[in-house]
Amino acid sequence: MLQPKSTRERYHYGFWLQFYLYNDLKDLAKRTNDKALASVIDKAYLQSKWELIK
């Protein structure tokens, strides 16, 4: 994953990385029962603006 062979692979790996990060962060919000964080995570994932999470 660190050295993709094509542009297609690069975008493919990026998509899955974002997806797995999203799922891990949503699980964290669920375990801590933090609905505000879950909302911010959804917004960051759907808008591809991960800087919203601080």
MDTraj code that builds the backbone (N, CA, C; nanometers):
import mdtraj as md
import numpy as np

residues = "MET LEU GLN PRO LYS SER THR ARG GLU ARG TYR HIS TYR GLY PHE TRP LEU GLN PHE TYR LEU TYR ASN ASP LEU LYS ASP LEU ALA LYS ARG THR ASN ASP LYS ALA LEU ALA SER VAL ILE ASP LYS ALA TYR LEU GLN SER LYS TRP GLU LEU ILE LYS".split()
xyz = np.array([
    [0.0807, -0.1198, 0.0000],
    [0.0000, 0.0000, 0.0000],
    [0.0854, 0.1268, 0.0000],
    [0.2069, 0.1166, 0.0480],
    [0.2909, 0.2354, 0.0546],
    [0.3449, 0.2763, -0.0812],
    [0.3519, 0.1828, -0.1748],
    [0.4043, 0.2138, -0.3071],
    [0.3091, 0.1604, -0.4150],
    [0.2006, 0.2322, -0.4387],
    [0.1055, 0.1862, -0.5411],
    [0.1691, 0.1904, -0.6794],
    [0.1287, 0.0959, -0.7635],
    [0.1884, 0.0846, -0.8968],
    [0.1199, 0.1729, -0.9992],
    [0.0035, 0.2237, -0.9672],
    [-0.0679, 0.3081, -1.0631],
    [-0.1518, 0.4112, -0.9883],
    [-0.2020, 0.5077, -1.0632],
    [-0.2891, 0.6089, -1.0040],
    [-0.4174, 0.5445, -0.9528],
    [-0.4683, 0.4473, -1.0259],
    [-0.5900, 0.3774, -0.9846],
    [-0.5698, 0.3095, -0.8491],
    [-0.4569, 0.2417, -0.8313],
    [-0.4278, 0.1774, -0.7039],
    [-0.4183, 0.2799, -0.5919],
    [-0.3581, 0.3928, -0.6218],
    [-0.3433, 0.4981, -0.5212],
    [-0.4799, 0.5437, -0.4695],
    [-0.5729, 0.5698, -0.5603],
    [-0.7059, 0.6123, -0.5201],
    [-0.7828, 0.4993, -0.4525],
    [-0.7633, 0.3784, -0.4985],
    [-0.8288, 0.2625, -0.4386],
    [-0.7852, 0.2467, -0.2924],
    [-0.6536, 0.2522, -0.2689],
    [-0.6018, 0.2402, -0.1331],
    [-0.6497, 0.3562, -0.0450],
    [-0.6542, 0.4757, -0.1015],
    [-0.7013, 0.5914, -0.0259],
    [-0.8464, 0.5780, 0.0154],
    [-0.9284, 0.5254, -0.0741],
    [-1.0699, 0.5051, -0.0427],
    [-1.0848, 0.4108, 0.0757],
    [-1.0158, 0.2971, 0.0718],
    [-1.0287, 0.1994, 0.1792],
    [-0.9689, 0.2499, 0.3089],
    [-0.8612, 0.3255, 0.3018],
    [-0.8024, 0.3812, 0.4227],
    [-0.9022, 0.4741, 0.4910],
    [-0.9654, 0.5634, 0.4143],
    [-1.0666, 0.6528, 0.4710],
    [-1.1819, 0.5739, 0.5311],
    [-1.2258, 0.4696, 0.4634],
    [-1.3373, 0.3885, 0.5099],
    [-1.3045, 0.3212, 0.6435],
    [-1.1852, 0.2627, 0.6544],
    [-1.1471, 0.1962, 0.7785],
    [-1.1269, 0.2961, 0.8922],
    [-1.0701, 0.4115, 0.8639],
    [-1.0564, 0.5150, 0.9664],
    [-1.1937, 0.5602, 1.0153],
    [-1.2851, 0.5795, 0.9228],
    [-1.4210, 0.6200, 0.9582],
    [-1.4849, 0.5172, 1.0517],
    [-1.4754, 0.3906, 1.0167],
    [-1.5356, 0.2865, 1.0994],
    [-1.4714, 0.2797, 1.2377],
    [-1.3405, 0.2937, 1.2450],
    [-1.2723, 0.2911, 1.3743],
    [-1.3134, 0.4103, 1.4612],
    [-1.3222, 0.5282, 1.4017],
    [-1.3621, 0.6466, 1.4777],
    [-1.5081, 0.6385, 1.5221],
    [-1.5951, 0.5851, 1.4361],
    [-1.7355, 0.5690, 1.4741],
    [-1.7485, 0.4701, 1.5896],
    [-1.6671, 0.3650, 1.5892],
    [-1.6682, 0.2684, 1.6981],
    [-1.6229, 0.3343, 1.8284],
    [-1.5212, 0.4193, 1.8193],
    [-1.4744, 0.4921, 1.9375],
    [-1.5852, 0.5812, 1.9931],
    [-1.6536, 0.6532, 1.9068],
    [-1.7623, 0.7405, 1.9508],
    [-1.8750, 0.6591, 2.0134],
    [-1.9012, 0.5425, 1.9575],
    [-2.0075, 0.4562, 2.0114],
    [-1.9693, 0.4032, 2.1493],
    [-1.8429, 0.3597, 2.1644],
    [-1.7981, 0.3053, 2.2931],
    [-1.7959, 0.4109, 2.4021],
    [-1.7658, 0.5365, 2.3656],
    [-1.7619, 0.6440, 2.4642],
    [-1.8967, 0.7146, 2.4766],
    [-1.9938, 0.6710, 2.3966],
    [-2.1292, 0.7264, 2.3976],
    [-2.1275, 0.8777, 2.3729],
    [-2.0491, 0.9192, 2.2746],
    [-2.0317, 1.0604, 2.2400],
    [-2.1027, 1.0893, 2.1074],
    [-2.2271, 1.1344, 2.1163],
    [-2.3074, 1.1590, 1.9960],
    [-2.2570, 1.2792, 1.9170],
    [-2.2007, 1.3778, 1.9843],
    [-2.1467, 1.4954, 1.9148],
    [-2.0266, 1.4556, 1.8295],
    [-1.9404, 1.3720, 1.8846],
    [-1.8243, 1.3246, 1.8089],
    [-1.8688, 1.2407, 1.6899],
    [-1.9689, 1.1572, 1.7081],
    [-2.0195, 1.0745, 1.5980],
    [-2.0716, 1.1625, 1.4848],
    [-2.1374, 1.2709, 1.5192],
    [-2.1887, 1.3626, 1.4179],
    [-2.0747, 1.4294, 1.3409],
    [-1.9715, 1.4715, 1.4116],
    [-1.8563, 1.5349, 1.3474],
    [-1.7837, 1.4346, 1.2574],
    [-1.7726, 1.3108, 1.3019],
    [-1.7072, 1.2068, 1.2226],
    [-1.7840, 1.1829, 1.0926],
    [-1.9162, 1.1758, 1.1013],
    [-1.9985, 1.1584, 0.9804],
    [-1.9766, 1.2731, 0.8827],
    [-1.9779, 1.3944, 0.9351],
    [-1.9610, 1.5118, 0.8503],
    [-1.8212, 1.5122, 0.7856],
    [-1.7191, 1.4798, 0.8642],
    [-1.5828, 1.4781, 0.8115],
    [-1.5675, 1.3726, 0.7023],
    [-1.6260, 1.2563, 0.7230],
    [-1.6145, 1.1484, 0.6241],
    [-1.6899, 1.1824, 0.4957],
    [-1.8118, 1.2284, 0.5085],
    [-1.8936, 1.2552, 0.3906],
    [-1.8431, 1.3742, 0.3100],
    [-1.7804, 1.4710, 0.3755],
    [-1.7283, 1.5877, 0.3048],
    [-1.5793, 1.5740, 0.2728],
    [-1.5185, 1.4648, 0.3160],
    [-1.3735, 1.4428, 0.3005],
    [-1.2935, 1.5587, 0.3582],
    [-1.3367, 1.6062, 0.4732],
    [-1.2671, 1.7137, 0.5441],
    [-1.2288, 1.6620, 0.6830],
    [-1.1246, 1.5808, 0.6873],
    [-1.0844, 1.5184, 0.8117],
    [-1.0312, 1.6189, 0.9129],
    [-0.9977, 1.7385, 0.8668],
    [-0.9483, 1.8401, 0.9604],
    [-1.0583, 1.8874, 1.0559],
    [-1.1834, 1.8525, 1.0319],
    [-1.2925, 1.8879, 1.1226],
    [-1.2792, 1.8162, 1.2575],
    [-1.2101, 1.7047, 1.2567],
    [-1.1913, 1.6265, 1.3801],
    [-1.0638, 1.6742, 1.4476],
    [-1.0787, 1.7275, 1.5657],
    [-0.9618, 1.7777, 1.6398],
    [-0.9637, 1.7287, 1.7798],
])
top = md.Topology()
chain = top.add_chain()
for i, resn in enumerate(residues, 1):
    res = top.add_residue(resn, chain, resSeq=i)
    for name in ("N", "CA", "C"):
        top.add_atom(name, md.element.get_by_symbol(name[0]), res)
traj = md.Trajectory(xyz[None], top)
